[in-house]
């Protein structure tokens, strides 16, 4: 849960707005919760040879974004921040594919995966937006060219 602080730029209107730190903490908590949800799914899949392979891939890619995001938050430079955030996004992209493979192959019921898939997609969008913002600001020595 995000703790809210009051900011009053105008004395007549007071609005509740989370701080940057609070937003980052909340995002990190969501990434950890996502990783925690991947583990029981992987355990469920591991009954067959194919299931063990998919489970292992899901464990690696699905639990990696949280520590990579934590590392990005304590990056040594702006370029390091962008690099670690990119890794987290790539791992979420890979996780999304493995969730689709698990559903499409019948290793897991689509209903069991829908919540995980939706959360994975939302986390990818959030981290992707952070990456775009960092690029637009020239973080990591890059400049915004053609909206990339």
C-alpha positions in Angstrom: 0.0 0.0 0.0 1.2 3.5 -0.8 1.5 5.9 2.0 0.3 9.3 0.8 1.7 12.7 1.6 -0.1 15.9 1.3 1.3 18.5 -1.0 -0.1 22.0 -1.1 1.2 24.1 -3.9 -2.0 26.2 -3.6 -3.2 27.0 -0.1 -6.8 26.6 -1.3 -6.4 23.1 -2.6 -4.6 20.2 -0.9 -4.1 17.1 -3.0 -2.8 13.7 -1.9 0.1 12.6 -4.1 2.6 9.8 -3.6 6.2 10.7 -3.5 8.7 9.3 -6.1 10.1 7.1 -3.4 6.7 5.8 -2.5 5.9 5.0 -6.1 9.2 3.2 -6.6 8.6 1.2 -3.4 5.1 0.2 -4.5 6.4 -0.9 -7.9 9.2 -2.9 -6.3 6.6 -4.6 -4.1 4.4 -5.4 -7.1 7.5 -7.0 -8.9 8.2 -9.0 -5.8 4.6 -10.1 -5.5 4.7 -11.1 -9.2 7.8 -13.2 -8.6 6.2 -14.9 -5.6 3.1 -15.8 -7.8 5.3 -17.4 -10.4 6.8 -19.9 -8.0 3.7 -22.0 -7.3 2.8 -21.9 -11.0 6.3 -23.3 -11.8 5.8 -26.0 -9.2 2.5 -26.9 -10.7 4.1 -27.2 -14.2 7.1 -29.4 -13.3 5.3 -32.8 -13.4 6.4 -33.5 -17.0 9.6 -33.1 -19.0 8.2 -30.2 -21.0 6.7 -28.8 -17.9 10.0 -28.8 -16.1 11.6 -26.9 -18.9 8.9 -24.3 -19.0 8.9 -24.1 -15.2 12.6 -23.5 -15.1 12.4 -20.7 -17.7 9.5 -19.1 -15.9 11.4 -19.2 -12.6 14.4 -17.6 -14.2 12.6 -14.9 -16.2 9.7 -14.3 -13.8 11.7 -13.8 -10.6 14.4 -11.7 -12.2 12.6 -8.4 -12.8 12.3 -7.6 -9.1 16.0 -7.8 -8.2 16.9 -6.1 -11.5 14.6 -3.2 -10.6 16.0 -3.0 -7.1 19.5 -2.8 -8.7 18.3 -0.1 -11.1 17.1 1.9 -8.1 20.5 1.9 -6.6 22.4 2.3 -9.9 25.9 3.8 -9.9 25.2 6.0 -12.9 22.3 7.0 -15.2 23.6 4.6 -17.8 23.6 1.8 -15.2 20.0 2.7 -14.3 18.9 2.4 -18.0 20.8 -0.8 -18.5 19.3 -2.5 -15.4 15.8 -1.3 -16.2 16.2 -2.7 -19.7 17.1 -6.1 -18.3 14.0 -6.0 -16.1 11.8 -5.2 -19.2 13.4 -7.9 -21.2 12.8 -10.5 -18.5 9.2 -9.5 -18.3 8.9 -9.8 -22.1 10.4 -13.3 -21.8 8.0 -14.2 -19.0 5.1 -13.1 -21.1 6.1 -15.5 -23.8 6.6 -18.4 -21.4 3.2 -17.8 -19.9 1.7 -18.0 -23.4 3.6 -21.2 -24.1 2.3 -22.7 -20.8 -1.2 -21.8 -21.7 -1.0 -22.7 -25.4 0.6 -26.1 -24.8 -2.0 -27.1 -22.2 0.6 -27.3 -19.4 -1.5 -24.8 -17.4 -5.1 -23.7 -17.6 -5.5 -20.4 -19.3 -7.7 -19.2 -16.4 -4.8 -19.9 -14.0 -2.6 -17.7 -16.1 -4.8 -14.8 -17.0 -4.1 -12.8 -13.8 -0.4 -13.4 -14.1 -0.4 -12.5 -17.7 -2.3 -9.3 -17.1 0.1 -8.3 -14.3 3.1 -9.1 -16.4 1.8 -6.9 -19.2 1.0 -4.0 -16.8 4.5 -4.2 -15.2 6.1 -4.2 -18.7 4.1 -1.1 -19.6 5.1 0.7 -16.4 8.8 -0.2 -16.7 8.7 0.6 -20.5 7.3 4.0 -19.8 10.1 4.6 -17.3 12.6 3.6 -19.9 11.1 6.0 -22.5 11.1 8.8 -20.0 14.8 8.1 -19.2 15.6 8.1 -22.9 13.7 11.4 -23.5 15.8 12.9 -20.7 19.0 11.7 -22.3 19.7 9.3 -19.4 22.4 6.8 -20.2 24.0 8.9 -22.9 21.1 8.3 -25.3 19.0 10.9 -27.0 15.4 10.6 -28.2 15.4 9.9 -31.9 12.2 9.2 -33.7 10.4 8.6 -30.4 12.6 5.7 -29.4 
